[in-house]
């Protein structure tokens, strides 16, 4: 996997990662995270909810942001310092979530990068936020 050193980053650079969310993804995330909220794993309970069907965990979709940061931009060796998240819409089984990051600011003194983070599914923004990372550096 290739990455981008801090010295080679520029404001406006983007990268994305997409994945179709499956029932298995939701069940595995529930098992690993311990979040067994019925709206994610129980069709009957979800049908009675405001969503009317099972939805993916918001943090499952947010995890795709981490995939972009750790494998694409900046890439391997990146240290994730912070992340804000605003959940805008639910993700249902079978939807493809695309996480996109965009470099919005670079702090040369601290060698840190700020990135706008967005997840979309079905033509809608489902998550938006901002990440602060320490990319790998040549120095």
N, C-alpha and C positions, 0 to 999 in steps of 0.2 A: 504494500500500500504506500502510495506517495502522499506526502503532506506538503505544507507550505511553511517555511521558516518565517518567524516574525519579520525579519528584514525584507522578505519578499511579499508581504501582505500589503494590500492597498484598499482604501475605502471604496466600497462598491463591489468588491469581489463577492461571488455567491457560489454556493454548492447545495445540492439536494440529495435526499435519499427517500425512496418510496417503498411502501410495503402494503400488501393487501392484508387486512386484519381477519384472521380466521377464528372460529370457535375455539380451536386448540390454543391459539395465542392467548385468548381471554382466560381460559381455564388454567393454563400454565402460569400466567401472570398472577391470577388469584392464589394459586398454590405457593408461588415464590414470595409474593408480597404479604400474604395473609389477609388481603382485602377480599372477603367473600360476600360483599354487599350483594343481596339478591338481585338488584337491578342488572348486575353483570352476569350472574350465573343461573338464574332461575327464570325461565320463560313466563311462568304464570305470574310471579311477582312483578316482573318487568312489564307485562301487559297491563297491570293495574297502575303502573307508574305514569308520570307525566310524559314519558318517552314512548309508551305503548309497545315497546319491544326491548330486547336486551341491548345494552350498549357496552362498548369497550371502556375500560378504566381510562380516565384522562391521563394518568401517569404512564400508561402503556404508550399512548400516542406521543407524549412528551419525551419518552425514551428515544424516539426516533431522532429528536434533536441531538441527543448525546451521540447517536450513531454518526451523524454528519460531522459533528465537532471532532470526534475521536478518530474518524477514518478518512475524512475528505478535506474539510476546511476548518481549522488549520490542519488537522490530521493527527497521525500517530505521535504520541508524546505530549499532546495538549493536556493541560491541567485545567479542569472545570472549576471555577471559583464561585460563581453564583448564577442564578437563573430566576427571572420573574416569569410568571405564567398567567394568562387570562384565558379561561376556557370559554369559548364562544358558542360552540355547538357540539352535539354528541356525535360519536362515531359508532356505526353499527357494523355487525358482522358482514363481511364481504366488501366493505368500502376500502379503497386504497388511500392511505394517508401519505402525503408527501410533505416531508420536513425540509424547509429551506432556511439557510442562514445567510446573512449578508453583513459584511464588515461595515460598521458605521463609525468607528473611532479607533485610533491607535495611540497608545501612551508609550512613547519611546523611552522615557525615563524608567518606567516600571516594566517595559516589554509586555504590556497587556493589550488585549484586543477586546473591543465591545462589538457584539453582533446582534442584529435584529433577528429574531427567531419566529418562524411562522410554520404552522401545520395546516394543510388544506385537505379536504375530503369532499367528494361530490360537488366540486365547484364552490365550496364554502370555506372560509377561514374557520377552523375549529379550535386553534390555539394560537395566541400571539404573545410575544414577550421579548426579553432581552437577556443575553448571556454575557458574562465576563470570563475571559480565559487567559491563561498564560500559554502562548504557543511555543513550540520548540524554537530555539534560537541558535544561530551559529556562534554567538559570543558567549 
